[in-house]
Amino acid sequence: MLPVHDPVGFYLAGSTTIFASRYDQRFSYCLYVPTAHSADGPPVPLVVLQHGTGRRGPQYRDNFADWAEEHGCLVLAPLFPAGIEDPDDLHNFKFIRYGDIRFDQVLLAMVDEVGARFNVATERFLLHGFSGGGQFVHRFAYLHADRLAGVSIGAPGRITYLDPDRPWWIGTATFADEFGHQPRIEELRRVPVQMVVGAEDVETWEINNPADSNWMDGADAHGVTRIERLRALRDNFTEHGITVRFDLVPGVAHEPMRVLEPVKDFFATILREAS
């Protein structure tokens, strides 16, 4: 006789299937639920891995699976599909607001859904994003630093600097008009911040195209490569009293899965200091 399994529980352990968000079913997520998770034990920490333009959420989740087991963390990998409303759009989530969608609120709703189903700490979580995901996570941090246990900003091509003299999204002069409050700089000073980029990440074809739908004049004011722009963002953060760990990964170009070891080390350091 074949063993009897709980068909729902089976897909809610380890590497899960993909679930539609109850908040908005255009968006979905997958998880890694570690064996350390228990309904009656202490809440496990939460790590959110935000995909970039390539929407590789399950790959990020799978890459983090062994690390999540070692550190007893639950991993959430959202999926924000391309082509929402505009079938040719690739960039909808990167700038937080798209039409009537607020992607920061979509992500926070997913966190709440996961918190309702699992015994996981959701008040503050670790967040990483690379490339388009790196764009999303640093803007998310301006809005919700109070929800972050740590943020890792990976190789964003289009950057929002804390600059009150330039308009959103190259600066923050109109941030309050967009979102109803100023960037949460004081809260961000209390959040561990990592910036990470490959030392060979020097191609510019994707991030310096004025004909692109997500271009804005001034996007190249602080450099033409992702390395130059991220260093400028580090200096910008430092000027505002925000401490940054900067990781330049040798021998790596614009390759999301090859910068994850420093990210794992950064997150592990935060977890050790919190224990």
C-alpha atoms as a printed R data frame, in Angstrom:
    type eleno elety resid chain resno      x      y       z
1   ATOM     1    CA   MET     A     1  0.000  0.000   0.000
2   ATOM     2    CA   LEU     A     2  1.293  3.462  -0.835
3   ATOM     3    CA   PRO     A     3  2.029  5.745   2.136
4   ATOM     4    CA   VAL     A     4 -0.708  8.211   2.980
5   ATOM     5    CA   HIS     A     5  0.305 11.865   2.830
6   ATOM     6    CA   ASP     A     6 -1.463 15.095   3.644
7   ATOM     7    CA   PRO     A     7 -1.622 16.580   0.128
8   ATOM     8    CA   VAL     A     8 -1.741 20.158   1.415
9   ATOM     9    CA   GLY     A     9  0.909 19.753   4.098
10  ATOM    10    CA   PHE     A    10  3.254 18.001   1.662
11  ATOM    11    CA   TYR     A    11  3.439 21.149  -0.490
12  ATOM    12    CA   LEU     A    12  3.832 23.442   2.523
13  ATOM    13    CA   ALA     A    13  7.177 22.000   3.653
14  ATOM    14    CA   GLY     A    14 10.631 22.462   2.196
15  ATOM    15    CA   SER     A    15 10.465 23.924  -1.303
16  ATOM    16    CA   THR     A    16  6.796 24.724  -1.735
17  ATOM    17    CA   THR     A    17  4.649 25.050  -4.795
18  ATOM    18    CA   ILE     A    18  3.736 28.543  -6.051
19  ATOM    19    CA   PHE     A    19  0.768 30.223  -4.349
20  ATOM    20    CA   ALA     A    20 -1.370 33.073  -5.645
21  ATOM    21    CA   SER     A    21 -1.564 35.973  -3.234
22  ATOM    22    CA   ARG     A    22 -4.943 36.351  -1.598
23  ATOM    23    CA   TYR     A    23 -4.374 40.120  -1.612
24  ATOM    24    CA   ASP     A    24 -4.174 40.259  -5.424
25  ATOM    25    CA   GLN     A    25 -4.127 37.060  -7.437
26  ATOM    26    CA   ARG     A    26 -2.155 38.622 -10.273
27  ATOM    27    CA   PHE     A    27  0.838 38.120  -7.961
28  ATOM    28    CA   SER     A    28  2.229 34.973  -6.389
29  ATOM    29    CA   TYR     A    29  5.060 33.554  -4.321
30  ATOM    30    CA   CYS     A    30  6.902 30.392  -3.378
31  ATOM    31    CA   LEU     A    31  8.597 29.494  -0.112
32  ATOM    32    CA   TYR     A    32 11.235 27.400   1.531
33  ATOM    33    CA   VAL     A    33  9.984 26.162   4.905
34  ATOM    34    CA   PRO     A    34 12.848 24.762   7.018
35  ATOM    35    CA   THR     A    35 12.600 21.665   9.187
36  ATOM    36    CA   ALA     A    36 13.208 23.980  12.178
37  ATOM    37    CA   HIS     A    37  9.725 25.405  11.632
38  ATOM    38    CA   SER     A    38  7.181 24.239  14.187
39  ATOM    39    CA   ALA     A    39  3.693 25.462  14.961
40  ATOM    40    CA   ASP     A    40  4.408 25.455  18.699
41  ATOM    41    CA   GLY     A    41  8.089 26.431  18.680
42  ATOM    42    CA   PRO     A    42  9.680 29.874  18.498
43  ATOM    43    CA   PRO     A    43  8.931 31.861  15.323
44  ATOM    44    CA   VAL     A    44 11.559 31.363  12.645
45  ATOM    45    CA   PRO     A    45 13.176 34.394  10.936
46  ATOM    46    CA   LEU     A    46 11.935 35.478   7.503
47  ATOM    47    CA   VAL     A    47 14.106 36.150   4.444
48  ATOM    48    CA   VAL     A    48 12.541 37.776   1.367
49  ATOM    49    CA   LEU     A    49 14.353 37.361  -1.965
50  ATOM    50    CA   GLN     A    50 13.057 39.808  -4.577
51  ATOM    51    CA   HIS     A    51 13.609 38.821  -8.202
52  ATOM    52    CA   GLY     A    52 14.817 41.129 -10.958
53  ATOM    53    CA   THR     A    53 13.666 41.566 -14.548
54  ATOM    54    CA   GLY     A    54 14.198 37.857 -15.264
55  ATOM    55    CA   ARG     A    55 11.671 36.830 -12.556
56  ATOM    56    CA   ARG     A    56 13.877 34.033 -11.171
57  ATOM    57    CA   GLY     A    57 12.169 33.741  -7.806
58  ATOM    58    CA   PRO     A    58 12.221 29.919  -7.529
59  ATOM    59    CA   GLN     A    59 15.921 29.902  -8.438
60  ATOM    60    CA   TYR     A    60 16.701 32.315  -5.605
61  ATOM    61    CA   ARG     A    61 14.635 30.187  -3.232
62  ATOM    62    CA   ASP     A    62 16.411 27.001  -4.290
63  ATOM    63    CA   ASN     A    63 19.823 28.640  -3.979
64  ATOM    64    CA   PHE     A    64 18.996 29.626  -0.390
65  ATOM    65    CA   ALA     A    65 17.491 26.269   0.634
66  ATOM    66    CA   ASP     A    66 20.586 24.785   2.314
67  ATOM    67    CA   TRP     A    67 21.370 28.109   3.990
68  ATOM    68    CA   ALA     A    68 17.767 28.344   5.223
69  ATOM    69    CA   GLU     A    69 18.064 24.860   6.746
70  ATOM    70    CA   GLU     A    70 21.349 25.744   8.433
71  ATOM    71    CA   HIS     A    71 20.003 28.960   9.920
72  ATOM    72    CA   GLY     A    72 16.399 27.912  10.481
73  ATOM    73    CA   CYS     A    73 14.894 30.614   8.261
74  ATOM    74    CA   LEU     A    74 11.769 30.648   6.137
75  ATOM    75    CA   VAL     A    75 12.366 32.034   2.634
76  ATOM    76    CA   LEU     A    76  9.740 33.972   0.668
77  ATOM    77    CA   ALA     A    77 10.303 34.567  -3.058
78  ATOM    78    CA   PRO     A    78  7.620 36.813  -4.595
79  ATOM    79    CA   LEU     A    79  6.626 36.796  -8.256
80  ATOM    80    CA   PHE     A    80  5.602 40.107  -9.822
81  ATOM    81    CA   PRO     A    81  4.891 39.091 -13.445
82  ATOM    82    CA   ALA     A    82  5.843 41.187 -16.446
83  ATOM    83    CA   GLY     A    83  3.058 42.438 -18.670
84  ATOM    84    CA   ILE     A    84  0.636 43.658 -15.988
85  ATOM    85    CA   GLU     A    85 -1.746 45.988 -17.905
86  ATOM    86    CA   ASP     A    86  0.901 46.731 -20.579
87  ATOM    87    CA   PRO     A    87  1.872 43.419 -22.250
88  ATOM    88    CA   ASP     A    88  5.302 44.797 -23.158
89  ATOM    89    CA   ASP     A    89  6.167 46.151 -19.722
90  ATOM    90    CA   LEU     A    90  9.096 44.520 -17.907
91  ATOM    91    CA   HIS     A    91  9.748 47.069 -15.196
92  ATOM    92    CA   ASN     A    92  6.403 47.487 -13.407
93  ATOM    93    CA   PHE     A    93  7.547 46.684  -9.857
94  ATOM    94    CA   LYS     A    94 10.912 48.450  -9.750
95  ATOM    95    CA   PHE     A    95  9.613 51.931  -8.983
96  ATOM    96    CA   ILE     A    96  7.083 50.754  -6.345
97  ATOM    97    CA   ARG     A    97  4.041 52.430  -7.897
98  ATOM    98    CA   TYR     A    98  2.640 51.319 -11.257
99  ATOM    99    CA   GLY     A    99 -0.779 52.623 -12.214
100 ATOM   100    CA   ASP     A   100 -2.993 51.795  -9.251
101 ATOM   101    CA   ILE     A   101 -0.604 49.093  -7.973
102 ATOM   102    CA   ARG     A   102  1.660 49.666  -4.975
103 ATOM   103    CA   PHE     A   103  4.175 46.838  -5.087
104 ATOM   104    CA   ASP     A   104  5.438 47.580  -1.570
105 ATOM   105    CA   GLN     A   105  1.919 46.903  -0.285
106 ATOM   106    CA   VAL     A   106  1.692 43.721  -2.379
107 ATOM   107    CA   LEU     A   107  4.896 42.435  -0.781
108 ATOM   108    CA   LEU     A   108  3.788 43.362   2.736
109 ATOM   109    CA   ALA     A   109  0.475 41.582   2.120
110 ATOM   110    CA   MET     A   110  2.407 38.439   1.105
111 ATOM   111    CA   VAL     A   111  4.429 38.696   4.309
112 ATOM   112    CA   ASP     A   112  1.196 38.918   6.285
113 ATOM   113    CA   GLU     A   113 -0.246 35.887   4.454
114 ATOM   114    CA   VAL     A   114  2.855 33.846   5.208
115 ATOM   115    CA   GLY     A   115  2.715 34.985   8.828
116 ATOM   116    CA   ALA     A   116 -0.898 33.841   9.094
117 ATOM   117    CA   ARG     A   117 -0.062 30.371   7.778
118 ATOM   118    CA   PHE     A   118  3.344 29.735   9.385
119 ATOM   119    CA   ASN     A   119  5.012 30.402  12.719
120 ATOM   120    CA   VAL     A   120  7.389 33.023  11.343
121 ATOM   121    CA   ALA     A   121  8.579 36.413  12.600
122 ATOM   122    CA   THR     A   122  7.113 38.996  10.234
123 ATOM   123    CA   GLU     A   123  7.455 42.259  12.145
124 ATOM   124    CA   ARG     A   124 10.958 42.650  10.714
125 ATOM   125    CA   PHE     A   125 12.516 40.584   7.926
126 ATOM   126    CA   LEU     A   126 15.699 40.308   5.869
127 ATOM   127    CA   LEU     A   127 15.385 41.528   2.262
128 ATOM   128    CA   HIS     A   128 17.627 41.045  -0.777
129 ATOM   129    CA   GLY     A   129 17.156 42.013  -4.397
130 ATOM   130    CA   PHE     A   130 19.505 42.026  -7.391
131 ATOM   131    CA   SER     A   131 19.385 44.187 -10.538
132 ATOM   132    CA   GLY     A   132 15.715 45.139 -10.948
133 ATOM   133    CA   GLY     A   133 15.226 43.575  -7.523
134 ATOM   134    CA   GLY     A   134 17.995 45.826  -6.201
135 ATOM   135    CA   GLN     A   135 16.059 48.793  -7.560
136 ATOM   136    CA   PHE     A   136 12.936 47.645  -5.752
137 ATOM   137    CA   VAL     A   137 14.536 46.873  -2.392
138 ATOM   138    CA   HIS     A   138 16.363 50.176  -1.873
139 ATOM   139    CA   ARG     A   139 13.175 52.106  -2.685
140 ATOM   140    CA   PHE     A   140 11.218 49.761  -0.418
141 ATOM   141    CA   ALA     A   141 13.709 50.573   2.344
142 ATOM   142    CA   TYR     A   142 12.977 54.300   1.987
143 ATOM   143    CA   LEU     A   143  9.303 53.496   2.581
144 ATOM   144    CA   HIS     A   144  9.477 50.682   5.147
145 ATOM   145    CA   ALA     A   145 12.813 50.735   6.968
146 ATOM   146    CA   ASP     A   146 10.855 50.021  10.136
147 ATOM   147    CA   ARG     A   147  9.974 46.558   8.762
148 ATOM   148    CA   LEU     A   148 13.532 45.534   7.916
149 ATOM   149    CA   ALA     A   149 15.983 43.496   9.983
150 ATOM   150    CA   GLY     A   150 18.504 44.045   7.186
151 ATOM   151    CA   VAL     A   151 18.550 44.945   3.502
152 ATOM   152    CA   SER     A   152 20.913 43.772   0.759
153 ATOM   153    CA   ILE     A   153 20.937 45.941  -2.381
154 ATOM   154    CA   GLY     A   154 22.373 44.056  -5.339
155 ATOM   155    CA   ALA     A   155 23.615 45.777  -8.531
156 ATOM   156    CA   PRO     A   156 20.706 48.103  -9.334
157 ATOM   157    CA   GLY     A   157 20.988 49.831 -12.695
158 ATOM   158    CA   ARG     A   158 18.611 52.725 -12.030
159 ATOM   159    CA   ILE     A   159 19.103 54.268  -8.599
160 ATOM   160    CA   THR     A   160 17.156 56.674  -6.413
161 ATOM   161    CA   TYR     A   161 19.584 58.822  -4.426
162 ATOM   162    CA   LEU     A   162 18.607 60.557  -1.209
163 ATOM   163    CA   ASP     A   163 18.634 63.910  -2.967
164 ATOM   164    CA   PRO     A   164 15.989 66.512  -2.060
165 ATOM   165    CA   ASP     A   165 16.884 68.601  -5.123
166 ATOM   166    CA   ARG     A   166 15.995 65.999  -7.765
167 ATOM   167    CA   PRO     A   167 12.540 64.609  -8.538
168 ATOM   168    CA   TRP     A   168 11.410 61.030  -8.039
169 ATOM   169    CA   TRP     A   169 12.798 58.609  -9.055
170 ATOM   170    CA   ILE     A   170 16.353 59.847  -9.574
171 ATOM   171    CA   GLY     A   171 16.008 61.758  -6.295
172 ATOM   172    CA   THR     A   172 13.591 62.272  -3.431
173 ATOM   173    CA   ALA     A   173 12.340 65.843  -3.899
174 ATOM   174    CA   THR     A   174  8.829 64.629  -4.766
175 ATOM   175    CA   PHE     A   175  8.904 61.471  -2.637
176 ATOM   176    CA   ALA     A   176  6.235 62.751  -0.239
177 ATOM   177    CA   ASP     A   177  3.988 63.651  -3.171
178 ATOM   178    CA   GLU     A   178  4.282 60.075  -4.432
179 ATOM   179    CA   PHE     A   179  3.947 58.216  -1.135
180 ATOM   180    CA   GLY     A   180  2.556 60.556   1.509
181 ATOM   181    CA   HIS     A   181  5.661 60.869   3.685
182 ATOM   182    CA   GLN     A   182  9.380 61.566   3.457
183 ATOM   183    CA   PRO     A   183 11.962 58.754   3.151
184 ATOM   184    CA   ARG     A   184 12.446 57.063   6.510
185 ATOM   185    CA   ILE     A   185 16.109 58.016   6.821
186 ATOM   186    CA   GLU     A   186 16.209 57.963  10.613
187 ATOM   187    CA   GLU     A   187 14.814 54.400  10.697
188 ATOM   188    CA   LEU     A   188 17.184 53.337   7.903
189 ATOM   189    CA   ARG     A   189 20.158 54.432  10.011
190 ATOM   190    CA   ARG     A   190 19.235 51.602  12.389
191 ATOM   191    CA   VAL     A   191 19.012 48.931   9.656
192 ATOM   192    CA   PRO     A   192 22.074 46.891   8.593
193 ATOM   193    CA   VAL     A   193 22.642 47.671   4.897
194 ATOM   194    CA   GLN     A   194 24.676 45.756   2.344
195 ATOM   195    CA   MET     A   195 25.446 46.793  -1.210
196 ATOM   196    CA   VAL     A   196 26.798 44.037  -3.440
197 ATOM   197    CA   VAL     A   197 27.901 43.961  -7.075
198 ATOM   198    CA   GLY     A   198 30.217 41.887  -9.265
199 ATOM   199    CA   ALA     A   199 33.651 43.360  -9.964
200 ATOM   200    CA   GLU     A   200 33.125 42.641 -13.677
201 ATOM   201    CA   ASP     A   201 29.607 44.120 -13.816
202 ATOM   202    CA   VAL     A   202 30.536 46.791 -16.368
203 ATOM   203    CA   GLU     A   203 28.172 46.288 -19.331
204 ATOM   204    CA   THR     A   204 25.968 49.325 -19.847
205 ATOM   205    CA   TRP     A   205 23.653 48.440 -22.757
206 ATOM   206    CA   GLU     A   206 20.654 47.794 -20.509
207 ATOM   207    CA   ILE     A   207 20.991 50.708 -18.098
208 ATOM   208    CA   ASN     A   208 21.982 53.610 -20.396
209 ATOM   209    CA   ASN     A   209 19.279 53.574 -23.058
210 ATOM   210    CA   PRO     A   210 17.319 56.853 -23.183
211 ATOM   211    CA   ALA     A   211 14.751 55.163 -25.438
212 ATOM   212    CA   ASP     A   212 13.867 52.664 -22.703
213 ATOM   213    CA   SER     A   213 10.496 53.045 -21.011
214 ATOM   214    CA   ASN     A   214 12.103 53.276 -17.578
215 ATOM   215    CA   TRP     A   215 14.690 55.944 -18.452
216 ATOM   216    CA   MET     A   216 14.751 59.358 -16.818
217 ATOM   217    CA   ASP     A   217 17.071 62.235 -17.609
218 ATOM   218    CA   GLY     A   218 19.727 62.305 -14.906
219 ATOM   219    CA   ALA     A   219 19.827 58.533 -14.393
220 ATOM   220    CA   ASP     A   220 23.482 58.584 -15.438
221 ATOM   221    CA   ALA     A   221 24.477 61.571 -13.287
222 ATOM   222    CA   HIS     A   222 26.436 59.387 -10.833
223 ATOM   223    CA   GLY     A   223 28.173 56.996 -13.228
224 ATOM   224    CA   VAL     A   224 27.509 54.805 -16.231
225 ATOM   225    CA   THR     A   225 28.108 51.313 -14.783
226 ATOM   226    CA   ARG     A   226 26.268 49.577 -11.960
227 ATOM   227    CA   ILE     A   227 29.497 49.586  -9.938
228 ATOM   228    CA   GLU     A   228 29.897 53.359 -10.253
229 ATOM   229    CA   ARG     A   229 26.268 54.027  -9.403
230 ATOM   230    CA   LEU     A   230 26.252 51.700  -6.413
231 ATOM   231    CA   ARG     A   231 29.428 53.264  -5.033
232 ATOM   232    CA   ALA     A   232 27.753 56.650  -5.410
233 ATOM   233    CA   LEU     A   233 24.714 55.345  -3.526
234 ATOM   234    CA   ARG     A   234 27.007 54.037  -0.773
235 ATOM   235    CA   ASP     A   235 28.579 57.493  -0.462
236 ATOM   236    CA   ASN     A   236 25.113 59.071  -0.508
237 ATOM   237    CA   PHE     A   237 23.979 56.780   2.324
238 ATOM   238    CA   THR     A   238 27.150 57.493   4.304
239 ATOM   239    CA   GLU     A   239 26.539 61.236   4.005
240 ATOM   240    CA   HIS     A   240 23.123 60.636   5.599
241 ATOM   241    CA   GLY     A   241 24.548 58.631   8.503
242 ATOM   242    CA   ILE     A   242 23.603 55.215   7.085
243 ATOM   243    CA   THR     A   243 26.324 52.584   7.520
244 ATOM   244    CA   VAL     A   244 26.892 50.314   4.512
245 ATOM   245    CA   ARG     A   245 28.772 47.061   4.043
246 ATOM   246    CA   PHE     A   246 30.004 47.156   0.421
247 ATOM   247    CA   ASP     A   247 30.871 43.841  -1.283
248 ATOM   248    CA   LEU     A   248 32.606 43.881  -4.671
249 ATOM   249    CA   VAL     A   249 32.638 40.232  -5.752
250 ATOM   250    CA   PRO     A   250 35.764 39.255  -7.739
251 ATOM   251    CA   GLY     A   251 35.376 37.664 -11.170
252 ATOM   252    CA   VAL     A   252 31.609 38.157 -11.327
253 ATOM   253    CA   ALA     A   253 29.668 40.118 -13.954
254 ATOM   254    CA   HIS     A   254 25.903 40.797 -13.844
255 ATOM   255    CA   GLU     A   255 25.161 37.327 -12.486
256 ATOM   256    CA   PRO     A   256 22.593 37.192  -9.684
257 ATOM   257    CA   MET     A   257 23.316 33.708  -8.374
258 ATOM   258    CA   ARG     A   258 27.051 34.391  -8.129
259 ATOM   259    CA   VAL     A   259 26.755 37.259  -5.644
260 ATOM   260    CA   LEU     A   260 24.647 35.314  -3.141
261 ATOM   261    CA   GLU     A   261 27.477 33.992  -0.947
262 ATOM   262    CA   PRO     A   262 28.276 37.471   0.431
263 ATOM   263    CA   VAL     A   263 24.536 38.034   0.874
264 ATOM   264    CA   LYS     A   264 24.230 34.829   2.907
265 ATOM   265    CA   ASP     A   265 27.210 35.864   5.012
266 ATOM   266    CA   PHE     A   266 25.664 39.295   5.618
267 ATOM   267    CA   PHE     A   267 22.346 37.800   6.683
268 ATOM   268    CA   ALA     A   268 24.053 35.175   8.881
269 ATOM   269    CA   THR     A   269 25.973 37.945  10.658
270 ATOM   270    CA   ILE     A   270 22.703 39.766  11.407
271 ATOM   271    CA   LEU     A   271 21.104 36.576  12.738
272 ATOM   272    CA   ARG     A   272 24.086 35.807  14.972
273 ATOM   273    CA   GLU     A   273 24.081 39.320  16.421
274 ATOM   274    CA   ALA     A   274 20.347 39.107  17.088
275 ATOM   275    CA   SER     A   275 20.542 35.759  18.906
